[in-house]
Amino acid sequence: MIDRETVAEFLNREFEDLALEVPQDIPRDALVEAFCQYIEDEYEEWLRENFMSFFNGGDPDWDWIKEHIDADEEY
């Protein structure tokens, strides 16, 4: 779950940089929540797509994966 406070701070900075103002009839908390839900939905889809790519659509190339594991020996 995304940290709503961090997102609120991010939105505040971005809106300020772009000189955007939230319409008065949109509560700031509702805007933050809607944006967080949008991000979470997109993030879930991004994870799914990358999972399918990394694991070759359910037929993983374990040798290729081992090469990537060996290359990142910092875990």
Secondary structure, DSSP 8 states (H G I E B T S, - for coil): ---HHHHHHHHHHHHHHHT----TTS-HHHHHHHHHHHHHHHHHHHHHHHHHHHTGGG---HHHHHHHHHHTTT-
